[in-house]
Amino acid sequence: MRWKVRAEQGDLKAAAEARQLSDRLGLNPLALMRLRAEVEHVDEVENRGKRRRETSVPQRKNPPKDDPRSSLYAV
């Protein structure tokens, strides 16, 4: 962030711009709250994806073991 560097050197306009950008981008706790940002836990997201993949992939009854296409599926 070049605005931040210029602000640290004493440029007040740059300091104001850096503050406004941090508010828009959600780089501070108050901005995160205003944007209603939610932090997801990695384990929950991985489990949700795993369950979705298990239900969306059609299971073949007797897939050939030497066929490389048996591990492919459409998303």
Phi and psi restraints in degrees (range 20) as a CNS / XPLOR table:
assign (resid 1 and name C) (resid 2 and name N)
       (resid 2 and name CA) (resid 2 and name C) 1.0 -68.0 20.0 2
assign (resid 2 and name N) (resid 2 and name CA)
       (resid 2 and name C) (resid 3 and name N) 1.0 -29.9 20.0 2
assign (resid 2 and name C) (resid 3 and name N)
       (resid 3 and name CA) (resid 3 and name C) 1.0 -62.8 20.0 2
assign (resid 3 and name N) (resid 3 and name CA)
       (resid 3 and name C) (resid 4 and name N) 1.0 -39.5 20.0 2
assign (resid 3 and name C) (resid 4 and name N)
       (resid 4 and name CA) (resid 4 and name C) 1.0 -65.1 20.0 2
assign (resid 4 and name N) (resid 4 and name CA)
       (resid 4 and name C) (resid 5 and name N) 1.0 -41.2 20.0 2
assign (resid 4 and name C) (resid 5 and name N)
       (resid 5 and name CA) (resid 5 and name C) 1.0 -64.7 20.0 2
assign (resid 5 and name N) (resid 5 and name CA)
       (resid 5 and name C) (resid 6 and name N) 1.0 -45.3 20.0 2
assign (resid 5 and name C) (resid 6 and name N)
       (resid 6 and name CA) (resid 6 and name C) 1.0 -65.5 20.0 2
assign (resid 6 and name N) (resid 6 and name CA)
       (resid 6 and name C) (resid 7 and name N) 1.0 -34.8 20.0 2
assign (resid 6 and name C) (resid 7 and name N)
       (resid 7 and name CA) (resid 7 and name C) 1.0 -65.5 20.0 2
assign (resid 7 and name N) (resid 7 and name CA)
       (resid 7 and name C) (resid 8 and name N) 1.0 -38.7 20.0 2
assign (resid 7 and name C) (resid 8 and name N)
       (resid 8 and name CA) (resid 8 and name C) 1.0 -67.5 20.0 2
assign (resid 8 and name N) (resid 8 and name CA)
       (resid 8 and name C) (resid 9 and name N) 1.0 -21.2 20.0 2
assign (resid 8 and name C) (resid 9 and name N)
       (resid 9 and name CA) (resid 9 and name C) 1.0 -87.2 20.0 2
assign (resid 9 and name N) (resid 9 and name CA)
       (resid 9 and name C) (resid 10 and name N) 1.0 -1.2 20.0 2
assign (resid 9 and name C) (resid 10 and name N)
       (resid 10 and name CA) (resid 10 and name C) 1.0 110.1 20.0 2
assign (resid 10 and name N) (resid 10 and name CA)
       (resid 10 and name C) (resid 11 and name N) 1.0 2.8 20.0 2
assign (resid 10 and name C) (resid 11 and name N)
       (resid 11 and name CA) (resid 11 and name C) 1.0 -79.6 20.0 2
assign (resid 11 and name N) (resid 11 and name CA)
       (resid 11 and name C) (resid 12 and name N) 1.0 111.5 20.0 2
assign (resid 11 and name C) (resid 12 and name N)
       (resid 12 and name CA) (resid 12 and name C) 1.0 -70.0 20.0 2
assign (resid 12 and name N) (resid 12 and name CA)
       (resid 12 and name C) (resid 13 and name N) 1.0 -34.8 20.0 2
assign (resid 12 and name C) (resid 13 and name N)
       (resid 13 and name CA) (resid 13 and name C) 1.0 -63.9 20.0 2
assign (resid 13 and name N) (resid 13 and name CA)
       (resid 13 and name C) (resid 14 and name N) 1.0 -41.6 20.0 2
assign (resid 13 and name C) (resid 14 and name N)
       (resid 14 and name CA) (resid 14 and name C) 1.0 -65.5 20.0 2
assign (resid 14 and name N) (resid 14 and name CA)
       (resid 14 and name C) (resid 15 and name N) 1.0 -37.1 20.0 2
assign (resid 14 and name C) (resid 15 and name N)
       (resid 15 and name CA) (resid 15 and name C) 1.0 -63.4 20.0 2
assign (resid 15 and name N) (resid 15 and name CA)
       (resid 15 and name C) (resid 16 and name N) 1.0 -42.3 20.0 2
assign (resid 15 and name C) (resid 16 and name N)
       (resid 16 and name CA) (resid 16 and name C) 1.0 -64.6 20.0 2
assign (resid 16 and name N) (resid 16 and name CA)
       (resid 16 and name C) (resid 17 and name N) 1.0 -41.7 20.0 2
assign (resid 16 and name C) (resid 17 and name N)
       (resid 17 and name CA) (resid 17 and name C) 1.0 -66.0 20.0 2
assign (resid 17 and name N) (resid 17 and name CA)
       (resid 17 and name C) (resid 18 and name N) 1.0 -41.4 20.0 2
assign (resid 17 and name C) (resid 18 and name N)
       (resid 18 and name CA) (resid 18 and name C) 1.0 -62.8 20.0 2
assign (resid 18 and name N) (resid 18 and name CA)
       (resid 18 and name C) (resid 19 and name N) 1.0 -41.0 20.0 2
assign (resid 18 and name C) (resid 19 and name N)
       (resid 19 and name CA) (resid 19 and name C) 1.0 -64.1 20.0 2
assign (resid 19 and name N) (resid 19 and name CA)
       (resid 19 and name C) (resid 20 and name N) 1.0 -43.0 20.0 2
assign (resid 19 and name C) (resid 20 and name N)
       (resid 20 and name CA) (resid 20 and name C) 1.0 -64.9 20.0 2
assign (resid 20 and name N) (resid 20 and name CA)
       (resid 20 and name C) (resid 21 and name N) 1.0 -40.1 20.0 2
assign (resid 20 and name C) (resid 21 and name N)
       (resid 21 and name CA) (resid 21 and name C) 1.0 -65.2 20.0 2
assign (resid 21 and name N) (resid 21 and name CA)
       (resid 21 and name C) (resid 22 and name N) 1.0 -39.7 20.0 2
assign (resid 21 and name C) (resid 22 and name N)
       (resid 22 and name CA) (resid 22 and name C) 1.0 -65.6 20.0 2
assign (resid 22 and name N) (resid 22 and name CA)
       (resid 22 and name C) (resid 23 and name N) 1.0 -33.5 20.0 2
assign (resid 22 and name C) (resid 23 and name N)
       (resid 23 and name CA) (resid 23 and name C) 1.0 -68.9 20.0 2
assign (resid 23 and name N) (resid 23 and name CA)
       (resid 23 and name C) (resid 24 and name N) 1.0 -40.7 20.0 2
assign (resid 23 and name C) (resid 24 and name N)
       (resid 24 and name CA) (resid 24 and name C) 1.0 -69.5 20.0 2
assign (resid 24 and name N) (resid 24 and name CA)
       (resid 24 and name C) (resid 25 and name N) 1.0 -35.7 20.0 2
assign (resid 24 and name C) (resid 25 and name N)
       (resid 25 and name CA) (resid 25 and name C) 1.0 -89.8 20.0 2
assign (resid 25 and name N) (resid 25 and name CA)
       (resid 25 and name C) (resid 26 and name N) 1.0 -5.6 20.0 2
assign (resid 25 and name C) (resid 26 and name N)
       (resid 26 and name CA) (resid 26 and name C) 1.0 74.5 20.0 2
assign (resid 26 and name N) (resid 26 and name CA)
       (resid 26 and name C) (resid 27 and name N) 1.0 41.4 20.0 2
assign (resid 26 and name C) (resid 27 and name N)
       (resid 27 and name CA) (resid 27 and name C) 1.0 -94.8 20.0 2
assign (resid 27 and name N) (resid 27 and name CA)
       (resid 27 and name C) (resid 28 and name N) 1.0 4.5 20.0 2
assign (resid 27 and name C) (resid 28 and name N)
       (resid 28 and name CA) (resid 28 and name C) 1.0 -136.1 20.0 2
assign (resid 28 and name N) (resid 28 and name CA)
       (resid 28 and name C) (resid 29 and name N) 1.0 161.7 20.0 2
assign (resid 28 and name C) (resid 29 and name N)
       (resid 29 and name CA) (resid 29 and name C) 1.0 -58.1 20.0 2
assign (resid 29 and name N) (resid 29 and name CA)
       (resid 29 and name C) (resid 30 and name N) 1.0 -39.8 20.0 2
assign (resid 29 and name C) (resid 30 and name N)
       (resid 30 and name CA) (resid 30 and name C) 1.0 -65.9 20.0 2
assign (resid 30 and name N) (resid 30 and name CA)
       (resid 30 and name C) (resid 31 and name N) 1.0 -40.6 20.0 2
assign (resid 30 and name C) (resid 31 and name N)
       (resid 31 and name CA) (resid 31 and name C) 1.0 -66.0 20.0 2
assign (resid 31 and name N) (resid 31 and name CA)
       (resid 31 and name C) (resid 32 and name N) 1.0 -37.8 20.0 2
assign (resid 31 and name C) (resid 32 and name N)
       (resid 32 and name CA) (resid 32 and name C) 1.0 -61.9 20.0 2
assign (resid 32 and name N) (resid 32 and name CA)
       (resid 32 and name C) (resid 33 and name N) 1.0 -40.3 20.0 2
assign (resid 32 and name C) (resid 33 and name N)
       (resid 33 and name CA) (resid 33 and name C) 1.0 -65.9 20.0 2
assign (resid 33 and name N) (resid 33 and name CA)
       (resid 33 and name C) (resid 34 and name N) 1.0 -43.0 20.0 2
assign (resid 33 and name C) (resid 34 and name N)
       (resid 34 and name CA) (resid 34 and name C) 1.0 -63.6 20.0 2
assign (resid 34 and name N) (resid 34 and name CA)
       (resid 34 and name C) (resid 35 and name N) 1.0 -35.8 20.0 2
assign (resid 34 and name C) (resid 35 and name N)
       (resid 35 and name CA) (resid 35 and name C) 1.0 -80.3 20.0 2
assign (resid 35 and name N) (resid 35 and name CA)
       (resid 35 and name C) (resid 36 and name N) 1.0 -4.5 20.0 2
assign (resid 35 and name C) (resid 36 and name N)
       (resid 36 and name CA) (resid 36 and name C) 1.0 55.6 20.0 2
assign (resid 36 and name N) (resid 36 and name CA)
       (resid 36 and name C) (resid 37 and name N) 1.0 43.4 20.0 2
assign (resid 36 and name C) (resid 37 and name N)
       (resid 37 and name CA) (resid 37 and name C) 1.0 -73.9 20.0 2
assign (resid 37 and name N) (resid 37 and name CA)
       (resid 37 and name C) (resid 38 and name N) 1.0 140.8 20.0 2
assign (resid 37 and name C) (resid 38 and name N)
       (resid 38 and name CA) (resid 38 and name C) 1.0 -122.1 20.0 2
assign (resid 38 and name N) (resid 38 and name CA)
       (resid 38 and name C) (resid 39 and name N) 1.0 136.9 20.0 2
assign (resid 38 and name C) (resid 39 and name N)
       (resid 39 and name CA) (resid 39 and name C) 1.0 -98.3 20.0 2
assign (resid 39 and name N) (resid 39 and name CA)
       (resid 39 and name C) (resid 40 and name N) 1.0 122.3 20.0 2
assign (resid 39 and name C) (resid 40 and name N)
       (resid 40 and name CA) (resid 40 and name C) 1.0 -94.5 20.0 2
assign (resid 40 and name N) (resid 40 and name CA)
       (resid 40 and name C) (resid 41 and name N) 1.0 144.5 20.0 2
assign (resid 40 and name C) (resid 41 and name N)
       (resid 41 and name CA) (resid 41 and name C) 1.0 -81.5 20.0 2
assign (resid 41 and name N) (resid 41 and name CA)
       (resid 41 and name C) (resid 42 and name N) 1.0 137.4 20.0 2
assign (resid 41 and name C) (resid 42 and name N)
       (resid 42 and name CA) (resid 42 and name C) 1.0 -60.4 20.0 2
assign (resid 42 and name N) (resid 42 and name CA)
       (resid 42 and name C) (resid 43 and name N) 1.0 -42.3 20.0 2
assign (resid 42 and name C) (resid 43 and name N)
       (resid 43 and name CA) (resid 43 and name C) 1.0 -60.8 20.0 2
assign (resid 43 and name N) (resid 43 and name CA)
       (resid 43 and name C) (resid 44 and name N) 1.0 -42.9 20.0 2
assign (resid 43 and name C) (resid 44 and name N)
       (resid 44 and name CA) (resid 44 and name C) 1.0 -63.9 20.0 2
assign (resid 44 and name N) (resid 44 and name CA)
       (resid 44 and name C) (resid 45 and name N) 1.0 -41.9 20.0 2
assign (resid 44 and name C) (resid 45 and name N)
       (resid 45 and name CA) (resid 45 and name C) 1.0 -67.0 20.0 2
assign (resid 45 and name N) (resid 45 and name CA)
       (resid 45 and name C) (resid 46 and name N) 1.0 -42.4 20.0 2
assign (resid 45 and name C) (resid 46 and name N)
       (resid 46 and name CA) (resid 46 and name C) 1.0 -63.2 20.0 2
assign (resid 46 and name N) (resid 46 and name CA)
       (resid 46 and name C) (resid 47 and name N) 1.0 -42.5 20.0 2
assign (resid 46 and name C) (resid 47 and name N)
       (resid 47 and name CA) (resid 47 and name C) 1.0 -64.7 20.0 2
assign (resid 47 and name N) (resid 47 and name CA)
       (resid 47 and name C) (resid 48 and name N) 1.0 -40.6 20.0 2
assign (resid 47 and name C) (resid 48 and name N)
       (resid 48 and name CA) (resid 48 and name C) 1.0 -62.7 20.0 2
assign (resid 48 and name N) (resid 48 and name CA)
       (resid 48 and name C) (resid 49 and name N) 1.0 -43.1 20.0 2
assign (resid 48 and name C) (resid 49 and name N)
       (resid 49 and name CA) (resid 49 and name C) 1.0 -65.5 20.0 2
assign (resid 49 and name N) (resid 49 and name CA)
       (resid 49 and name C) (resid 50 and name N) 1.0 -40.3 20.0 2
assign (resid 49 and name C) (resid 50 and name N)
       (resid 50 and name CA) (resid 50 and name C) 1.0 -64.0 20.0 2
assign (resid 50 and name N) (resid 50 and name CA)
       (resid 50 and name C) (resid 51 and name N) 1.0 -43.9 20.0 2
assign (resid 50 and name C) (resid 51 and name N)
       (resid 51 and name CA) (resid 51 and name C) 1.0 -63.3 20.0 2
assign (resid 51 and name N) (resid 51 and name CA)
       (resid 51 and name C) (resid 52 and name N) 1.0 -40.8 20.0 2
assign (resid 51 and name C) (resid 52 and name N)
       (resid 52 and name CA) (resid 52 and name C) 1.0 -64.6 20.0 2
assign (resid 52 and name N) (resid 52 and name CA)
       (resid 52 and name C) (resid 53 and name N) 1.0 -41.9 20.0 2
assign (resid 52 and name C) (resid 53 and name N)
       (resid 53 and name CA) (resid 53 and name C) 1.0 -66.2 20.0 2
assign (resid 53 and name N) (resid 53 and name CA)
       (resid 53 and name C) (resid 54 and name N) 1.0 -38.1 20.0 2
assign (resid 53 and name C) (resid 54 and name N)
       (resid 54 and name CA) (resid 54 and name C) 1.0 -64.7 20.0 2
assign (resid 54 and name N) (resid 54 and name CA)
       (resid 54 and name C) (resid 55 and name N) 1.0 -36.2 20.0 2
assign (resid 54 and name C) (resid 55 and name N)
       (resid 55 and name CA) (resid 55 and name C) 1.0 -83.3 20.0 2
assign (resid 55 and name N) (resid 55 and name CA)
       (resid 55 and name C) (resid 56 and name N) 1.0 -24.7 20.0 2
assign (resid 55 and name C) (resid 56 and name N)
       (resid 56 and name CA) (resid 56 and name C) 1.0 -90.6 20.0 2
assign (resid 56 and name N) (resid 56 and name CA)
       (resid 56 and name C) (resid 57 and name N) 1.0 -19.5 20.0 2
assign (resid 56 and name C) (resid 57 and name N)
       (resid 57 and name CA) (resid 57 and name C) 1.0 -87.5 20.0 2
assign (resid 57 and name N) (resid 57 and name CA)
       (resid 57 and name C) (resid 58 and name N) 1.0 119.8 20.0 2
assign (resid 57 and name C) (resid 58 and name N)
       (resid 58 and name CA) (resid 58 and name C) 1.0 -69.1 20.0 2
assign (resid 58 and name N) (resid 58 and name CA)
       (resid 58 and name C) (resid 59 and name N) 1.0 132.4 20.0 2
assign (resid 58 and name C) (resid 59 and name N)
       (resid 59 and name CA) (resid 59 and name C) 1.0 -88.5 20.0 2
assign (resid 59 and name N) (resid 59 and name CA)
       (resid 59 and name C) (resid 60 and name N) 1.0 125.9 20.0 2
assign (resid 59 and name C) (resid 60 and name N)
       (resid 60 and name CA) (resid 60 and name C) 1.0 -84.8 20.0 2
assign (resid 60 and name N) (resid 60 and name CA)
       (resid 60 and name C) (resid 61 and name N) 1.0 145.1 20.0 2
assign (resid 60 and name C) (resid 61 and name N)
       (resid 61 and name CA) (resid 61 and name C) 1.0 -68.5 20.0 2
assign (resid 61 and name N) (resid 61 and name CA)
       (resid 61 and name C) (resid 62 and name N) 1.0 -53.5 20.0 2
assign (resid 61 and name C) (resid 62 and name N)
       (resid 62 and name CA) (resid 62 and name C) 1.0 -132.2 20.0 2
assign (resid 62 and name N) (resid 62 and name CA)
       (resid 62 and name C) (resid 63 and name N) 1.0 78.9 20.0 2
assign (resid 62 and name C) (resid 63 and name N)
       (resid 63 and name CA) (resid 63 and name C) 1.0 -71.1 20.0 2
assign (resid 63 and name N) (resid 63 and name CA)
       (resid 63 and name C) (resid 64 and name N) 1.0 139.0 20.0 2
assign (resid 63 and name C) (resid 64 and name N)
       (resid 64 and name CA) (resid 64 and name C) 1.0 -65.8 20.0 2
assign (resid 64 and name N) (resid 64 and name CA)
       (resid 64 and name C) (resid 65 and name N) 1.0 137.1 20.0 2
assign (resid 64 and name C) (resid 65 and name N)
       (resid 65 and name CA) (resid 65 and name C) 1.0 -75.6 20.0 2
assign (resid 65 and name N) (resid 65 and name CA)
       (resid 65 and name C) (resid 66 and name N) 1.0 -27.1 20.0 2
assign (resid 65 and name C) (resid 66 and name N)
       (resid 66 and name CA) (resid 66 and name C) 1.0 -94.7 20.0 2
assign (resid 66 and name N) (resid 66 and name CA)
       (resid 66 and name C) (resid 67 and name N) 1.0 -1.2 20.0 2
assign (resid 66 and name C) (resid 67 and name N)
       (resid 67 and name CA) (resid 67 and name C) 1.0 -85.7 20.0 2
assign (resid 67 and name N) (resid 67 and name CA)
       (resid 67 and name C) (resid 68 and name N) 1.0 115.9 20.0 2
assign (resid 67 and name C) (resid 68 and name N)
       (resid 68 and name CA) (resid 68 and name C) 1.0 -67.5 20.0 2
assign (resid 68 and name N) (resid 68 and name CA)
       (resid 68 and name C) (resid 69 and name N) 1.0 -19.0 20.0 2
assign (resid 68 and name C) (resid 69 and name N)
       (resid 69 and name CA) (resid 69 and name C) 1.0 -74.4 20.0 2
assign (resid 69 and name N) (resid 69 and name CA)
       (resid 69 and name C) (resid 70 and name N) 1.0 -11.5 20.0 2
assign (resid 69 and name C) (resid 70 and name N)
       (resid 70 and name CA) (resid 70 and name C) 1.0 -68.1 20.0 2
assign (resid 70 and name N) (resid 70 and name CA)
       (resid 70 and name C) (resid 71 and name N) 1.0 -20.6 20.0 2
assign (resid 70 and name C) (resid 71 and name N)
       (resid 71 and name CA) (resid 71 and name C) 1.0 -94.0 20.0 2
assign (resid 71 and name N) (resid 71 and name CA)
       (resid 71 and name C) (resid 72 and name N) 1.0 -3.7 20.0 2
assign (resid 71 and name C) (resid 72 and name N)
       (resid 72 and name CA) (resid 72 and name C) 1.0 -87.0 20.0 2
assign (resid 72 and name N) (resid 72 and name CA)
       (resid 72 and name C) (resid 73 and name N) 1.0 146.1 20.0 2
assign (resid 72 and name C) (resid 73 and name N)
       (resid 73 and name CA) (resid 73 and name C) 1.0 -152.5 20.0 2
assign (resid 73 and name N) (resid 73 and name CA)
       (resid 73 and name C) (resid 74 and name N) 1.0 156.1 20.0 2
assign (resid 73 and name C) (resid 74 and name N)
       (resid 74 and name CA) (resid 74 and name C) 1.0 -89.7 20.0 2
assign (resid 74 and name N) (resid 74 and name CA)
       (resid 74 and name C) (resid 75 and name N) 1.0 142.8 20.0 2
